[in-house]
Amino acid sequence: MVQPTIIEGKSDREIADWLARRLGQLLESDGPVTITVSGGSTPFPIIEELLEHDLDWSRLVVWPNDDRAVPEDHEASNTGKLRALFEPVGAQVVKLSVMEAVPKFDLAWLGMGADGHIASLFANTDPRIDEDRRIVRLTPDPLPPEAPFDRISLTMPALLTSREIVFVIRGTEKRAVFEQAARGTNDLPVARLLAAATQSVTCFV
């Protein structure tokens, strides 16, 4: 278990600038750079700021952490939103499928719910670090009222093979849950991930 680096009080623009610097460093190497990005309301304004930076976006491959079981043109589709932002600048966006071979991500950008879930790995699904699958279909319980759909999600092992993990979470309630998880005082999905992480973990709060 590594101790996460907590960075406080940064705006969407400042977080986007930080991510642009990291991606710029990754893009200095040859070949594609593969990242996975969270859904929900938090990342998309940051992505809009991020894409204002002058990087070689054509070498970026973007995977959603998870998605809702809806068509890509549905307003609840993470994939559809990511395509609308990244594809016009030349980046590739991958649709999650249980048949897809999951790569080792250069960076995993995660969010977290107030209940400690990450991606669509809710506590009721008992996500495990020894899961033999890299992508799973599942049903959250209870279904979030703002998105009452079945899900497809990367698993703990898929996220834990990432070279670096970055969280962006908002609000004092979520921060408290995250800090408890980092101390190992709960067994929520985020705590299981942090307990098993060996790579750098940064959390913007």
Secondary structure as GFF3:
##gff-version 3
##sequence-region A 1 205
A	DSSP	beta_strand	5	7	.	.	.	ID=ss1
A	DSSP	alpha_helix	12	26	.	.	.	ID=ss2
A	DSSP	beta_strand	33	37	.	.	.	ID=ss3
A	DSSP	alpha_helix	43	50	.	.	.	ID=ss4
A	DSSP	three_ten_helix	57	59	.	.	.	ID=ss5
A	DSSP	beta_strand	60	64	.	.	.	ID=ss6
A	DSSP	beta_strand	66	68	.	.	.	ID=ss7
A	DSSP	alpha_helix	78	86	.	.	.	ID=ss8
A	DSSP	three_ten_helix	87	89	.	.	.	ID=ss9
A	DSSP	beta_strand	92	93	.	.	.	ID=ss10
A	DSSP	beta_strand	107	110	.	.	.	ID=ss11
A	DSSP	three_ten_helix	123	125	.	.	.	ID=ss12
A	DSSP	beta_strand	135	138	.	.	.	ID=ss13
A	DSSP	beta_strand	151	154	.	.	.	ID=ss14
A	DSSP	alpha_helix	156	160	.	.	.	ID=ss15
A	DSSP	beta_strand	164	168	.	.	.	ID=ss16
A	DSSP	alpha_helix	172	183	.	.	.	ID=ss17
A	DSSP	alpha_helix	189	196	.	.	.	ID=ss18
A	DSSP	beta_strand	200	204	.	.	.	ID=ss19
###
